[in-house]
Amino acid sequence: MGNKRISELQIEVNPQISDLVALASDGQSKRTTLGSILNSDLTTTFGDTIINGDLTVNGTETIVSSSVLYDSGSTIFGDSVDDEHDFIGDVTISGSLFVSGGTEFGGDIFPQTPQGATLGTIDKPFRELFLQSGSISIESDTPGDPSAIISNNNGNLDISVGGMRLVQTGNSFIAETGSFQFISGSLTQIGDYTRFGDTITIGDFETTGSLSVSGSTIQIGDNTLIGKTSLTGSVNISGSLTIIGEIEHTGSIYISGSIQSPEWIDFKLDNGVTPQMGRVWWDSEDITLNAGLDNDVVLQMGQEVHYPKVVNKDSVTIPNGSLVMIRPTDITQGQRLAVQRWDGTQGYPSDYIIGVATHDILKNEEGYVTWFGYVRGISISALESAGVKDAGETWEEGQILYPHPTLRGGLTNVRPTSPNVKSTIAVTTALNGNNLTILVRPKLGQKFNELYDVDFDSAVEGSMVYKSGSQGEWGTTESSLLIQPPYVVLTEVSESLDFANDGLAAAGGVPLGGLYRNGNVIQIRIV
């Protein structure tokens, strides 16, 4: 047939191979060999073939090397769910891939471009994601920023976000660093909760069970704690806090609002609290509550009494441990009591004494004076340097201190003599080297004419005091010596009175109640 080829062939049903072989074309552009589809002993080779209709292959066909291209249409692999299709090499899909059933991957899954890809959508989210082990890393949009990592190692869930790390330990979460911020909504905790680091909660917070916090916590909104709560660090609460159970707290709690109707408040008995203004804590040494005031002053509740704040109107600083009095002129200054160091040289009455300075009070500054209670941290050397204590006077524990007659603001362990003020001011209770503690408890003395039943302001020398008047008050003879009945009046200093001697009294010559002379002593006969 030479180079001729068959462009169109009419074939009857069930043709014989001998009818087709003679028609095979061996042209340069096309070659057709009919084999196995008609006779299994022959090889069938097709060049460019167009088939109008269905092509059915019974058996397994292997394509050694070639590509299958489809200009249009759909492709279906298999006709049963138990069919298996193996692909060796890369599979590229332009468009969507829909899988009905389970999908197993034996390698890594990653997007083709570094910009990433979306796994699921808001409308079509994944319901569950199971990880046997390993981690999920979410890279930040900003280069260099930390990634978010969720991992499961040895049964422990580890979540790290922006420097904050949550580690599942048993049934609790621990926030080692960073903070929680709840912009709105509520947080409900059921069970145990342990947290380290900063927590900021805005909205409602409710926990049932144990809550353990180490770090700083800020709660804004309504908070309900049911169970045992342990807090370590600072806690700021703005709003209401309802607690049912116990709270164990180490650190500071800041509450903006009020605490209403607590049954009791237990303070830690053994503590090392640093005094601070507005702070209240238990004093395990003196078994009382302490309240921190300004100027590093500590008020021991129920065990000491301070004067309301006074103002120092002296010319110098009033040292800690100085005896303080009101200023004799202009007693007040700016609605405060004006004070100065005690001055025993001016004859001021003891009523002017208000107590002992419990800290250094600067000139024209306000401070505290203790009327009753301990004054601690008194420096002996500082008192001597300020001229408040006599350097030649040795103080010991258990001594009574009096107003010093000459040193401004001074105290002395020597009882003053008349006419100086003899009031007892304090007792030395502890002396450790240069450090002194005293217990202030003034007992102010009075002059005779200051007694409530004495009816005179002054008495001249040589006068006699006597009880008179319907109310039993005391009076004075002023310049006369009055004896009655009968009586002898001495009107001149040069006048004298001779008394009977002892012998006359013994002989009955001096009546009962009479005066007689026994040597150089004048006596009264009473028997």
C-alpha positions as CSV (number, residue, x, y, z in Angstrom):
1,M,0.0,0.0,0.0
2,G,3.1,2.2,0.0
3,N,2.7,5.5,2.0
4,K,-1.0,5.4,1.8
5,R,-3.0,5.6,5.0
6,I,-6.6,5.1,6.0
7,S,-8.4,8.3,6.9
8,E,-11.8,6.8,7.4
9,L,-12.6,3.1,7.7
10,Q,-16.0,1.5,7.9
11,I,-15.8,-1.6,10.1
12,E,-18.4,-4.2,10.4
13,V,-19.3,-5.7,13.8
14,N,-16.7,-8.1,15.1
15,P,-14.2,-7.7,12.3
16,Q,-11.3,-10.1,11.8
17,I,-7.8,-9.0,12.4
18,S,-6.9,-10.1,8.9
19,D,-9.3,-7.5,7.6
20,L,-7.6,-4.7,9.5
21,V,-3.9,-5.4,9.2
22,A,-3.8,-4.8,5.5
23,L,-5.3,-1.4,6.1
24,A,-2.7,-0.3,8.7
25,S,-0.8,2.8,7.6
26,D,2.9,3.3,8.0
27,G,3.0,7.0,7.1
28,Q,5.5,9.3,8.7
29,S,3.0,11.3,10.6
30,K,0.7,8.6,11.9
31,R,1.0,5.0,12.7
32,T,-1.7,2.6,13.9
33,T,-1.2,-0.9,15.1
34,L,-4.1,-2.8,16.4
35,G,-3.3,-5.5,18.9
36,S,-4.5,-6.4,22.3
37,I,-7.9,-4.8,22.0
38,L,-8.6,-7.3,19.2
39,N,-6.1,-10.1,19.9
40,S,-4.2,-10.4,23.1
41,D,-1.2,-11.8,21.3
42,L,-0.6,-8.5,19.4
43,T,0.6,-5.1,20.6
44,T,-1.5,-2.1,19.9
45,T,0.0,1.3,19.4
46,F,-1.9,4.5,18.6
47,G,-0.6,7.8,17.5
48,D,-3.0,10.7,17.5
49,T,-6.4,9.1,18.1
50,I,-9.8,10.7,18.4
51,I,-12.4,8.5,19.9
52,N,-16.0,9.6,19.7
53,G,-17.6,7.5,22.4
54,D,-16.5,5.5,25.4
55,L,-13.1,3.8,25.8
56,T,-13.2,0.8,28.2
57,V,-10.1,-0.9,29.3
58,N,-10.3,-4.3,31.0
59,G,-7.1,-4.8,33.0
60,T,-4.3,-2.7,34.2
61,E,-2.7,-0.2,31.9
62,T,0.7,1.4,32.7
63,I,1.7,4.8,31.2
64,V,5.5,4.7,31.3
65,S,6.3,8.3,30.4
66,S,3.8,10.9,29.2
67,S,1.4,13.6,30.3
68,V,-2.4,13.6,30.2
69,L,-3.9,17.0,29.3
70,Y,-7.6,17.8,29.3
71,D,-8.8,20.9,27.6
72,S,-12.2,20.8,29.2
73,G,-14.5,18.5,31.0
74,S,-14.5,16.7,34.3
75,T,-12.4,13.7,35.4
76,I,-13.7,10.9,37.7
77,F,-11.3,8.4,39.3
78,G,-13.0,5.2,40.3
79,D,-16.6,4.4,40.8
80,S,-16.6,3.0,44.4
81,V,-15.5,4.4,47.9
82,D,-13.1,1.4,48.2
83,D,-11.2,2.3,45.1
84,E,-7.6,3.4,45.7
85,H,-5.5,5.8,43.5
86,D,-1.8,6.1,44.0
87,F,0.1,9.2,42.9
88,I,3.9,9.1,42.8
89,G,5.5,12.5,42.6
90,D,4.1,16.0,42.9
91,V,0.4,16.8,42.4
92,T,-0.5,20.4,41.5
93,I,-4.1,21.5,41.7
94,S,-5.3,24.9,40.4
95,G,-8.6,25.5,41.9
96,S,-10.4,23.9,44.9
97,L,-9.9,20.4,46.3
98,F,-13.0,18.9,47.9
99,V,-12.5,15.7,49.9
100,S,-15.5,13.7,51.1
101,G,-14.2,11.5,53.8
102,G,-11.0,11.2,55.8
103,T,-7.6,12.5,54.5
104,E,-4.3,11.1,55.6
105,F,-1.0,12.9,55.0
106,G,2.4,11.2,55.4
107,G,4.4,14.4,55.1
108,D,4.4,18.1,55.7
109,I,1.7,20.5,54.7
110,F,2.8,24.1,53.9
111,P,1.6,26.9,51.6
112,Q,3.4,27.5,48.4
113,T,4.2,31.2,49.0
114,P,5.8,32.8,52.1
115,Q,2.7,35.1,52.5
116,G,0.9,32.0,53.9
117,A,-2.5,30.7,53.3
118,T,-5.8,30.4,55.2
119,L,-6.9,27.2,56.8
120,G,-10.7,27.4,57.1
121,T,-12.8,30.5,57.0
122,I,-15.2,32.4,59.3
123,D,-18.2,30.8,57.4
124,K,-16.5,27.4,57.1
125,P,-14.3,26.9,60.2
126,F,-12.7,23.7,61.3
127,R,-14.5,22.2,64.2
128,E,-11.7,20.3,65.9
129,L,-8.0,20.0,65.5
130,F,-6.2,17.1,67.1
131,L,-2.4,17.0,67.7
132,Q,-0.8,13.9,69.0
133,S,2.4,15.8,69.9
134,G,4.4,18.7,68.7
135,S,3.3,22.3,68.4
136,I,1.4,25.0,66.4
137,S,3.5,28.1,65.7
138,I,1.8,31.3,64.7
139,E,4.3,33.8,63.3
140,S,3.9,37.5,64.0
141,D,3.2,39.9,61.1
142,T,6.1,42.1,62.4
143,P,9.5,40.6,61.7
144,G,11.4,40.0,64.9
145,D,8.4,39.9,67.2
146,P,7.8,36.7,69.2
147,S,5.7,33.9,67.8
148,A,2.6,32.4,69.4
149,I,3.3,28.7,70.1
150,I,0.8,26.0,71.2
151,S,2.5,22.7,72.0
152,N,1.7,19.4,73.7
153,N,4.7,17.7,75.2
154,N,4.4,14.7,77.4
155,G,0.8,15.4,78.1
156,N,1.4,19.1,79.2
157,L,-0.2,21.9,77.2
158,D,2.3,24.8,76.7
159,I,1.0,28.1,75.3
160,S,3.4,31.0,74.6
161,V,2.1,34.3,73.3
162,G,4.1,37.5,73.2
163,G,6.4,36.6,76.1
164,M,3.6,35.2,78.2
165,R,3.6,31.5,78.8
166,L,0.8,29.3,80.1
167,V,1.8,25.8,81.2
168,Q,-0.7,23.2,82.1
169,T,0.4,21.5,85.4
170,G,-2.1,19.0,86.5
171,N,-5.5,20.8,86.3
172,S,-4.1,24.3,86.6
173,F,-2.7,27.0,84.4
174,I,0.4,29.0,85.4
175,A,1.1,32.4,83.8
176,E,4.9,32.8,84.3
177,T,5.2,36.2,82.7
178,G,3.0,38.8,80.9
179,S,-0.6,39.7,81.7
180,F,-4.2,38.8,81.0
181,Q,-6.5,41.5,79.7
182,F,-10.2,41.1,79.4
183,I,-11.7,44.0,77.5
184,S,-15.3,43.0,78.1
185,G,-17.3,40.0,79.1
186,S,-16.7,37.7,82.1
187,L,-14.2,35.1,83.2
188,T,-15.6,32.1,85.0
189,Q,-13.2,29.7,86.7
190,I,-14.4,26.3,88.1
191,G,-11.7,24.3,89.8
192,D,-8.1,25.2,90.8
193,Y,-6.4,28.1,89.2
194,T,-2.7,29.1,89.7
195,R,-1.2,32.2,88.0
196,F,2.2,33.8,88.1
197,G,2.6,37.3,86.6
198,D,0.3,40.3,86.0
199,T,-3.5,39.9,85.5
200,I,-5.9,42.6,84.4
201,T,-9.6,41.8,84.4
202,I,-12.2,44.2,83.1
203,G,-15.7,42.9,83.6
204,D,-17.1,40.1,85.8
205,F,-14.8,37.5,87.3
206,E,-16.1,34.5,89.1
207,T,-14.1,31.5,90.4
208,T,-15.3,28.4,92.2
209,G,-12.6,26.4,93.8
210,S,-9.0,27.4,94.5
211,L,-7.4,30.5,93.0
212,S,-3.7,31.0,93.4
213,V,-2.1,34.2,92.0
214,S,1.6,35.1,92.1
215,G,2.3,38.6,90.7
216,S,0.1,41.7,90.2
217,T,-3.7,41.4,89.7
218,I,-6.0,44.3,88.7
219,Q,-9.7,43.6,88.9
220,I,-12.2,46.1,87.5
221,G,-15.8,45.1,87.8
222,D,-17.6,42.6,90.0
223,N,-15.6,39.7,91.3
224,T,-16.8,36.6,93.1
225,L,-14.4,34.2,94.7
226,I,-15.8,30.9,96.1
227,G,-13.3,28.6,97.8
228,K,-9.8,29.0,99.0
229,T,-7.9,31.8,97.3
230,S,-4.1,32.3,97.5
231,L,-2.7,35.6,96.2
232,T,1.0,36.4,96.0
233,G,1.9,39.9,94.7
234,S,-0.1,43.1,94.3
235,V,-3.9,43.0,93.8
236,N,-5.8,46.1,92.6
237,I,-9.6,45.9,92.9
238,S,-11.9,48.6,91.5
239,G,-15.5,47.6,92.0
240,S,-17.0,45.0,94.2
241,L,-15.4,41.8,95.5
242,T,-17.4,39.0,97.0
243,I,-15.5,36.3,98.8
244,I,-17.0,33.1,100.0
245,G,-14.2,31.1,101.7
246,E,-10.7,31.9,102.7
247,I,-8.0,34.2,101.1
248,E,-4.3,33.6,101.7
249,H,-2.4,36.6,100.4
250,T,1.3,37.4,100.2
251,G,1.9,40.9,98.9
252,S,-0.3,44.0,98.6
253,I,-4.1,44.4,98.0
254,Y,-5.3,47.8,96.6
255,I,-9.0,48.3,96.9
256,S,-10.8,51.3,95.3
257,G,-14.1,51.1,97.1
258,S,-15.3,49.6,100.4
259,I,-15.2,46.3,102.2
260,Q,-18.6,45.6,103.6
261,S,-19.7,43.4,106.6
262,P,-16.7,41.1,106.9
263,E,-17.1,38.7,109.8
264,W,-13.5,39.0,110.7
265,I,-10.0,39.8,109.3
266,D,-7.1,37.7,110.3
267,F,-3.6,39.3,110.1
268,K,-0.5,37.3,109.7
269,L,1.1,37.1,113.1
270,D,4.7,36.5,112.2
271,N,5.6,39.1,109.6
272,G,8.3,41.5,108.6
273,V,6.1,44.4,107.4
274,T,7.8,47.6,106.5
275,P,6.0,50.6,108.0
276,Q,4.2,52.8,105.5
277,M,1.6,55.6,105.8
278,G,-1.9,54.1,105.6
279,R,-0.7,50.5,106.3
280,V,-2.1,48.4,109.1
281,W,-0.4,45.2,110.3
282,W,-0.1,43.0,113.4
283,D,2.6,43.7,115.9
284,S,3.7,40.3,117.2
285,E,6.0,41.9,119.8
286,D,3.5,44.1,121.6
287,I,0.4,42.0,120.5
288,T,-1.6,44.7,118.9
289,L,-2.3,46.3,115.5
290,N,0.0,48.9,114.1
291,A,-1.1,51.8,111.9
292,G,1.5,53.6,109.7
293,L,1.4,57.4,109.9
294,D,3.5,59.9,108.1
295,N,7.1,60.8,109.1
296,D,7.7,57.1,109.6
297,V,5.6,57.2,112.8
298,V,3.8,54.0,113.9
299,L,0.7,54.1,116.1
300,Q,0.2,51.1,118.3
301,M,-3.6,50.8,118.5
302,G,-5.0,50.7,122.0
303,Q,-1.5,51.0,123.6
304,E,-0.5,54.6,123.0
305,V,-2.1,58.0,122.6
306,H,-0.8,60.8,120.4
307,Y,-1.8,64.4,120.5
308,P,-3.5,65.5,117.3
309,K,-0.8,66.8,115.0
310,V,1.1,69.8,116.4
311,V,3.3,72.4,114.8
312,N,6.8,73.2,116.0
313,K,7.0,76.9,116.7
314,D,10.4,76.6,118.5
315,S,13.5,78.2,117.0
316,V,15.1,74.8,116.3
317,T,14.2,71.2,115.4
318,I,12.5,69.3,118.3
319,P,14.5,66.0,118.5
320,N,12.9,62.7,119.0
321,G,12.5,62.0,122.7
322,S,12.3,65.7,123.8
323,L,9.8,66.9,126.4
324,V,7.3,69.2,124.6
325,M,5.0,72.0,126.0
326,I,2.5,74.3,124.5
327,R,3.7,77.7,123.4
328,P,2.7,80.1,126.2
329,T,1.7,82.8,123.7
330,D,-0.3,82.2,120.6
331,I,-1.2,78.7,121.6
332,T,-2.5,77.7,118.1
333,Q,-1.1,78.0,114.6
334,G,-3.2,77.2,111.6
335,Q,-5.7,75.2,113.6
336,R,-2.9,73.2,115.1
337,L,-1.5,73.3,118.7
338,A,1.7,75.4,118.6
339,V,4.5,73.7,120.7
340,Q,8.0,74.2,121.8
341,R,10.6,72.4,123.9
342,W,9.9,72.4,127.7
343,D,11.5,75.3,129.5
344,G,11.9,74.7,133.2
345,T,13.7,78.0,133.9
346,Q,10.6,80.1,133.3
347,G,8.4,78.8,136.1
348,Y,5.8,77.4,133.7
349,P,3.2,75.1,135.4
350,S,3.2,71.4,134.6
351,D,-0.1,71.9,132.8
352,Y,1.8,73.2,129.9
353,I,3.4,69.8,129.3
354,I,1.8,67.7,126.5
355,G,4.2,64.8,126.2
356,V,7.3,63.5,124.4
357,A,8.1,64.0,120.7
358,T,7.9,60.7,118.9
359,H,10.1,61.8,116.0
360,D,12.2,64.7,114.9
361,I,9.8,67.7,114.3
362,L,11.4,70.3,112.0
363,K,10.9,74.0,112.7
364,N,7.5,75.2,111.5
365,E,6.6,71.6,110.5
366,E,3.8,69.4,111.8
367,G,4.5,66.2,113.8
368,Y,3.3,63.9,116.6
369,V,3.7,64.0,120.4
370,T,3.1,60.9,122.5
371,W,1.0,61.4,125.7
372,F,0.9,57.8,126.5
373,G,2.8,54.8,125.0
374,Y,6.2,53.8,123.8
375,V,8.7,56.2,122.1
376,R,11.3,54.1,120.3
377,G,14.6,54.8,118.5
378,I,15.7,57.6,120.8
379,S,19.4,58.3,120.2
380,I,21.2,59.2,123.5
381,S,24.1,60.8,121.6
382,A,21.7,62.9,119.5
383,L,19.9,64.2,122.7
384,E,23.3,65.1,124.2
385,S,24.4,66.8,121.0
386,A,21.2,68.8,120.9
387,G,21.6,69.8,124.6
388,V,18.5,68.0,125.6
389,K,20.2,65.5,127.9
390,D,23.0,66.1,130.4
391,A,26.0,64.2,129.1
392,G,27.2,63.6,132.7
393,E,24.0,61.8,133.6
394,T,23.9,58.0,133.1
395,W,20.6,56.5,132.2
396,E,19.7,52.8,132.8
397,E,16.7,50.7,132.2
398,G,13.9,51.0,134.8
399,Q,14.5,54.6,135.8
400,I,11.8,57.4,136.1
401,L,12.4,60.5,134.1
402,Y,11.4,64.0,135.2
403,P,11.4,67.4,133.5
404,H,14.9,68.8,133.5
405,P,15.0,72.1,135.5
406,T,17.4,73.8,133.1
407,L,17.8,72.0,129.8
408,R,15.3,73.0,127.1
409,G,13.2,69.9,126.2
410,G,15.3,67.8,128.5
411,L,14.5,64.9,130.8
412,T,16.5,63.8,133.9
413,N,16.6,60.7,136.2
414,V,17.2,63.0,139.2
415,R,14.0,64.1,141.0
416,P,14.0,67.9,140.9
417,T,13.8,69.9,144.1
418,S,11.4,72.7,144.9
419,P,10.3,75.0,143.3
420,N,11.0,73.1,140.1
421,V,8.3,70.9,138.5
422,K,8.5,67.4,139.9
423,S,6.1,65.6,137.6
424,T,7.0,62.1,136.5
425,I,7.1,61.9,132.7
426,A,8.3,58.5,131.5
427,V,10.1,55.3,132.4
428,T,13.2,53.9,130.6
429,T,12.2,50.4,129.4
430,A,14.9,49.4,127.0
431,L,18.5,50.6,126.4
432,N,20.6,48.9,123.7
433,G,23.9,50.8,123.5
434,N,22.9,54.2,122.2
435,N,19.3,53.3,121.4
436,L,16.7,54.1,124.0
437,T,13.0,53.2,124.4
438,I,10.8,54.9,127.0
439,L,7.2,54.5,128.1
440,V,5.6,57.9,128.3
441,R,3.0,58.2,131.1
442,P,3.0,61.7,132.6
443,K,1.8,62.3,136.1
444,L,1.7,66.1,136.3
445,G,2.4,67.6,139.8
446,Q,0.6,70.6,141.1
447,K,1.4,73.5,143.4
448,F,-0.5,73.8,146.7
449,N,-2.6,76.7,145.5
450,E,-3.7,74.8,142.4
451,L,-5.6,72.2,144.5
452,Y,-9.4,72.5,143.9
453,D,-10.2,73.1,147.6
454,V,-7.6,75.7,148.4
455,D,-9.1,79.2,148.6
456,F,-6.1,81.4,148.0
457,D,-3.7,82.1,145.1
458,S,-0.6,82.8,147.2
459,A,0.7,82.9,150.8
460,V,3.3,85.0,152.3
461,E,6.2,83.6,154.2
462,G,5.4,82.7,157.8
463,S,1.7,82.5,157.3
464,M,-0.4,79.6,158.5
465,V,-2.8,77.5,156.4
466,Y,-6.0,76.4,158.0
467,K,-9.3,74.7,157.2
468,S,-12.3,77.1,157.2
469,G,-15.5,78.0,155.5
470,S,-18.8,76.1,155.1
471,Q,-17.4,73.9,152.3
472,G,-14.2,73.0,154.2
473,E,-11.9,74.9,151.9
474,W,-8.4,75.8,153.0
475,G,-7.4,79.4,153.7
476,T,-4.3,81.3,154.9
477,T,-3.6,83.7,157.7
478,E,-1.8,85.9,155.3
479,S,0.7,87.9,157.5
480,S,-0.5,86.8,161.0
481,L,0.0,83.7,163.1
482,L,-3.4,82.9,164.6
483,I,-3.9,80.6,167.6
484,Q,-7.3,80.4,169.3
485,P,-8.9,80.0,171.8
486,P,-7.1,81.7,173.6
487,Y,-4.7,83.2,171.1
488,V,-1.6,85.3,170.9
489,V,-1.0,87.5,167.9
490,L,2.6,88.3,166.9
491,T,2.5,91.5,164.9
492,E,6.1,92.3,164.7
493,V,9.0,90.2,163.7
494,S,11.0,91.2,166.8
495,E,8.3,89.9,169.2
496,S,8.8,86.5,170.8
497,L,6.8,84.0,172.8
498,D,8.2,82.1,175.8
499,F,7.0,78.5,176.2
500,A,6.9,76.5,179.4
501,N,9.6,73.9,179.9
502,D,9.3,70.2,179.8
503,G,9.2,69.9,183.5
504,L,6.2,72.2,183.8
505,A,4.4,70.1,181.2
506,A,5.2,66.9,183.2
507,A,3.9,68.5,186.4
508,G,0.6,69.3,184.7
509,G,1.3,73.0,184.4
510,V,0.6,72.9,180.6
511,P,-2.9,71.9,179.6
512,L,-3.7,69.3,176.9
513,G,-3.1,70.9,173.5
514,G,-0.8,73.5,175.0
515,L,2.7,74.2,173.7
516,Y,5.8,73.7,175.7
517,R,9.5,73.7,175.1
518,N,11.5,70.5,175.1
519,G,15.1,71.7,174.7
520,N,15.2,73.5,171.4
521,V,12.0,71.8,170.1
522,I,8.5,73.2,170.6
523,Q,6.0,70.4,171.3
524,I,2.2,70.1,171.9
525,R,0.9,68.2,174.9
526,I,-1.5,65.5,173.8
527,V,-1.6,63.3,176.9
